[in-house]
């Protein structure tokens, strides 16, 4: 019991953020609702075995087969619990959508004070470390995430090589990072904290040590930390990034005083290497040239932005399902059979054509030898 109680003081059940706290409450509520069925069933197993035993003092009844009141209890209780769990799941799925900005301020923030602009942090999962870019402050860190208490944070996340999972249980749960794609997560810390985040998706040999420090500090200490990072003198230029992106394990925290403003965009669009075109440039070029000759430029060619865009050649034809019978017209293929020996089926059951089997040709194998024609 002491070990179990001690284990409860971890990030999931001891949150320091509003989102993590709501997720913890969902765990408590869901567990309580499920225990409403599990606990009575476990108790009734013992009571039924004792009360309905065969022998002295028991109420053994081998002829019992049905009880309406018992059926109502057996089916209504689980049904009500499923309804409550479904409502809880539906509401929490929308309220805790990671792409949705937080509606309420943190507990440590004055509710009457004007809301501050969210702090933007760009997260990149590498092999096997985490890169955090602070675009507003112009700094970057590796395996170190420092956030001001009481200020909402918007995380923009991506990956360089393989799928990973950004997991910060103290703050806001987890979200996947994928190469060539960008995810978003909103969170806030409402009290000072010093904890750890990690990857929750296996990604290779260094997965176990792919961890980062989380520090929630007051705004004043956060400003001091930013100043110390700017004084580190190290810049995360393309040359430094090319070395950082190489697989490495157990990387200690690092700070960079400067970082290119478009580095995260280039990582998402997979064009960090000099001379490599970005995905947006390739798509823009394909939309203009149609994927063919660079001189073949015409409006609407290439990759259309949507279903309503112009086709490559001429106007888009309208499907027959949207036309009236008058617009469709009629023809020999729909008015009468073209083959006079065609079976007439249920229309004329007694017709001799229904017994004509000459039109049936057995399928031949492509490996069968060809027969010589007469």
C-alpha positions in Angstrom: 0.0 0.0 0.0 2.9 2.4 0.8 4.4 1.7 -2.6 1.1 2.3 -4.4 0.5 5.6 -2.5 4.0 6.8 -3.2 3.5 6.0 -6.9 0.4 8.3 -7.0 2.6 11.4 -6.6 3.6 11.3 -10.3 2.7 13.7 -13.1 -0.6 12.1 -14.2 -2.2 12.2 -10.8 -0.4 15.2 -9.5 -0.8 17.7 -12.4 0.6 21.2 -12.5 -1.5 22.4 -15.4 -5.2 23.1 -16.1 -5.4 20.6 -19.0 -3.6 17.9 -17.1 -5.9 18.4 -14.2 -9.0 18.0 -16.3 -7.5 14.8 -17.8 -6.9 13.5 -14.3 -10.5 14.2 -13.3 -11.7 12.3 -16.3 -9.6 9.3 -15.1 -11.2 9.6 -11.6 -14.7 9.9 -12.9 -14.3 7.0 -15.4 -12.8 4.8 -12.8 -15.6 5.6 -10.3 -18.3 4.9 -12.9 -16.8 1.6 -13.8 -16.4 0.6 -10.2 -20.2 1.0 -9.8 -20.5 -2.2 -11.8 -17.3 -4.0 -10.8 -17.6 -3.7 -7.0 -21.2 -4.8 -6.7 -20.5 -7.8 -9.0 -17.6 -8.9 -6.9 -19.7 -8.7 -3.8 -22.7 -10.4 -5.3 -20.5 -13.3 -6.5 -19.8 -14.1 -2.8 -23.3 -13.5 -1.6 -24.9 -15.6 -4.3 -22.5 -18.5 -3.8 -23.4 -18.4 -0.1 -27.1 -17.8 -0.2 -28.1 -20.0 -3.1 -25.9 -22.9 -2.1 -27.2 -26.5 -2.1 -27.4 -27.8 1.4 -28.5 -26.8 4.9 -29.4 -23.1 5.2 -29.2 -22.4 1.5 -32.0 -21.4 -0.9 -31.0 -23.7 -3.8 -33.6 -23.5 -6.6 -32.8 -25.5 -9.7 -36.1 -24.5 -11.4 -35.4 -20.8 -11.4 -35.1 -19.4 -14.9 -36.3 -15.8 -15.1 -37.0 -12.7 -13.0 -38.2 -9.5 -14.7 -37.0 -7.2 -11.8 -33.6 -8.9 -11.9 -33.4 -8.4 -15.7 -34.2 -4.7 -15.3 -31.4 -4.2 -12.8 -28.9 -6.2 -14.8 -29.5 -4.2 -18.0 -30.4 -0.8 -16.8 -27.4 -0.2 -14.6 -24.8 -0.9 -17.3 -26.8 1.1 -19.8 -26.9 4.1 -17.6 -23.1 3.9 -17.0 -22.4 3.6 -20.7 -24.6 6.6 -21.4 -22.7 8.6 -18.7 -19.3 7.5 -20.0 -20.3 8.4 -23.6 -21.4 11.9 -22.6 -18.2 12.4 -20.6 -16.1 11.2 -23.6 -17.9 13.4 -26.1 -17.7 16.5 -24.0 -14.1 16.0 -23.0 -13.0 15.2 -26.5 -14.2 18.7 -27.7 -13.2 20.7 -24.6 -9.7 19.2 -24.5 -9.1 19.3 -28.2 -5.3 20.0 -28.4 -5.8 22.4 -31.4 -8.3 24.5 -29.4 -7.0 27.4 -27.3 -7.8 27.3 -23.6 -11.1 28.9 -22.6 -10.3 29.6 -19.0 -7.2 31.2 -17.4 -4.9 29.3 -15.1 -5.7 29.1 -11.4 -2.7 31.3 -10.6 -3.8 34.0 -13.0 -6.3 36.8 -12.1 -9.5 36.1 -13.9 -10.2 39.8 -14.3 -6.9 40.6 -15.9 -6.7 40.8 -19.7 -5.5 37.6 -21.3 -1.9 37.6 -22.4 -0.9 36.4 -25.9 0.0 32.7 -25.7 3.7 31.9 -25.7 4.7 30.1 -28.9 7.0 27.1 -28.6 8.1 25.1 -31.7 8.8 21.4 -30.8 10.9 19.1 -33.1 11.5 15.5 -32.2 14.9 14.3 -33.4 16.7 11.0 -33.0 16.8 10.8 -30.0 16.3 14.2 -28.4 13.9 17.1 -28.3 14.5 20.6 -29.9 12.5 23.5 -28.5 12.5 26.8 -30.5 11.2 30.0 -28.9 10.5 32.2 -32.0 9.5 35.3 -30.1 12.6 35.2 -27.9 14.9 34.1 -30.8 16.4 31.2 -28.8 16.4 27.4 -28.9 17.1 24.6 -26.4 17.6 20.8 -26.5 16.0 18.6 -23.9 15.1 21.6 -21.7 11.6 23.2 -21.7 11.2 26.3 -19.5 7.7 28.0 -19.3 6.3 30.9 -17.4 3.6 30.0 -14.8 0.1 31.3 -15.6 0.7 32.0 -19.3 -0.9 29.9 -22.0 1.5 28.1 -24.3 0.9 27.1 -27.9 3.1 24.2 -29.1 3.6 23.7 -32.8 5.1 20.2 -33.2 6.8 18.2 -35.9 9.4 15.5 -36.4 12.5 15.1 -38.6 12.7 11.4 -39.3 10.0 9.2 -37.7 6.8 9.4 -35.8 7.1 10.2 -32.1 4.9 11.3 -29.2 5.4 14.5 -27.1 4.3 13.5 -23.6 4.2 16.0 -20.8 2.0 14.3 -18.1 2.3 17.1 -15.6 1.2 19.7 -18.1 -1.1 18.5 -20.9 -0.9 14.8 -21.8 0.5 13.7 -25.2 0.3 14.4 -28.9 2.0 12.8 -31.9 4.7 14.4 -34.0 5.1 13.3 -37.6 7.6 14.2 -40.4 6.3 16.6 -42.9 3.3 17.5 -40.8 2.5 19.9 -38.0 0.5 19.3 -34.8 -0.7 21.8 -32.3 -1.1 21.6 -28.5 -2.4 24.3 -26.0 -1.4 24.1 -22.4 -0.7 26.1 -19.3 1.1 25.6 -16.0 -0.7 27.1 -12.9 2.1 26.5 -10.3 5.9 26.2 -10.3 7.0 22.7 -11.2 10.2 20.8 -12.1 9.3 17.6 -13.8 10.2 15.5 -16.8 8.7 14.8 -20.2 9.5 12.0 -22.6 8.6 10.2 -25.8 5.7 7.8 -25.5 6.2 6.2 -29.0 9.0 3.7 -29.6 11.3 5.2 -32.2 14.5 3.2 -32.1 17.6 2.4 -30.0 17.7 5.7 -28.1 14.0 5.8 -27.3 14.4 5.1 -23.5 16.6 8.1 -22.9 14.6 10.5 -25.1 13.6 12.7 -22.2 13.5 16.5 -21.5 13.2 18.6 -18.4 10.1 20.7 -17.7 10.5 23.8 -15.5 7.6 26.0 -14.6 8.9 29.3 -13.3 7.5 32.8 -12.6 7.6 35.3 -15.4 10.6 37.1 -13.9 12.7 34.0 -13.7 11.7 33.1 -17.2 13.0 36.4 -18.5 16.2 35.8 -16.7 16.5 32.4 -18.2 15.9 33.8 -21.7 18.7 36.4 -21.1 21.1 33.6 -20.0 20.2 31.6 -23.1 21.0 34.6 -25.3 24.3 35.0 -23.5 25.4 31.4 -24.2 26.9 32.7 -27.5 26.0 29.5 -29.5 23.9 29.9 -32.6 21.7 27.2 -34.1 22.6 27.8 -37.7 22.2 25.3 -40.5 25.6 23.8 -39.9 24.9 23.3 -36.2 21.5 21.9 -37.0 23.0 19.4 -39.5 25.1 18.0 -36.7 22.3 18.1 -34.2 19.9 16.1 -36.4 22.3 13.1 -36.5 21.1 10.3 -34.2 22.5 10.6 -30.7 21.6 9.3 -27.2 21.5 10.7 -23.7 22.0 14.3 -24.9 22.4 16.8 -22.1 20.4 20.0 -22.1 21.8 22.7 -24.5 20.9 26.3 -25.2 21.3 28.3 -28.4 21.4 32.1 -28.4 20.1 32.5 -31.9 18.1 30.5 -34.4 16.9 31.2 -38.0 13.4 32.5 -38.0 12.2 30.0 -40.7 14.0 26.9 -39.3 10.8 25.3 -38.0 9.0 25.9 -41.3 11.8 24.4 -43.3 11.9 21.4 -41.0 8.2 20.8 -41.5 8.5 21.3 -45.3 11.7 19.1 -45.3 13.9 21.6 -47.0 16.6 22.4 -44.5 19.4 21.1 -46.7 20.8 23.8 -49.1 19.3 23.7 -52.5 16.4 21.3 -51.6 13.0 22.7 -52.6 10.3 23.0 -49.9 7.0 21.2 -50.2 5.1 24.4 -50.6 7.4 25.4 -53.5 6.9 22.0 -55.2 3.1 22.2 -54.8 3.0 25.8 -56.1 5.1 24.8 -59.1 3.0 21.7 -59.8 -0.2 23.8 -59.6 1.2 26.2 -62.2 2.8 23.7 -64.6 0.6 20.7 -64.2 3.5 18.5 -63.4 4.7 18.6 -67.0 6.8 21.0 -69.0 7.7 24.3 -67.3 6.5 26.1 -70.4 3.0 24.4 -70.2 1.5 27.0 -67.9 -2.3 27.2 -67.9 -4.9 28.1 -65.2 -6.3 25.2 -63.2 -3.6 22.8 -64.3 -1.5 20.6 -62.0 -2.8 19.8 -58.5 -6.2 21.5 -58.1 -6.8 23.1 -54.6 -10.3 21.5 -54.4 -13.1 19.6 -56.1 -14.6 22.8 -57.5 -11.4 23.7 -59.4 -11.1 23.7 -63.2 -10.1 20.4 -64.8 -7.0 20.1 -66.9 -8.8 20.2 -70.3 -12.2 22.0 -70.9 -15.1 22.1 -68.5 -15.7 19.5 -65.9 -18.5 17.1 -67.2 -21.5 16.6 -65.0 -22.2 13.0 -63.9 -25.3 11.2 -65.3 -26.6 10.8 -61.8 -27.3 14.5 -61.6 -29.2 14.6 -65.0 -32.9 14.2 -65.6 -34.1 11.3 -67.8 -34.8 13.8 -70.6 -31.2 15.0 -70.5 -29.8 11.4 -70.4 -31.8 10.5 -73.6 -32.2 6.9 -74.8 -30.4 4.6 -77.1 -30.4 1.0 -78.5 -28.4 -0.2 -75.6 -31.1 0.8 -73.1 -34.3 0.4 -75.1 -34.0 -3.2 -76.4 -31.5 -6.1 -76.3 -29.0 -6.0 -79.1 -28.6 -9.8 -79.2 -31.7 -11.5 -80.5 -30.8 -14.7 -78.8 -30.5 -13.0 -75.4 -32.5 -14.7 -72.6 -35.7 -12.9 -71.7 -35.6 -14.1 -68.1 -38.7 -13.4 -65.9 -40.3 -11.2 -68.6 -41.1 -14.2 -70.8 -40.4 -17.4 -68.8 -41.6 -19.7 -71.6 -39.4 -18.1 -74.3 -37.0 -20.7 -76.0 -34.2 -18.1 -75.8 -34.0 -18.8 -72.1 -32.6 -22.3 -72.9 -30.1 -21.1 -75.4 -26.7 -22.0 -73.9 -24.5 -21.3 -77.0 -23.6 -17.8 -75.8 -21.9 -19.2 -72.7 -18.2 -19.6 -73.3 -16.1 -21.2 -70.6 -13.2 -19.1 -69.4 -9.8 -20.2 -70.6 -6.6 -20.1 -68.6 -3.8 -17.8 -69.9 -1.5 -20.7 -69.5 -3.6 -23.0 -71.8 -2.1 -23.7 -75.2 -3.6 -21.7 -78.1 -5.8 -23.8 -80.4 -5.3 -23.6 -84.1 -8.0 -22.0 -86.0 -9.6 -23.8 -89.0 
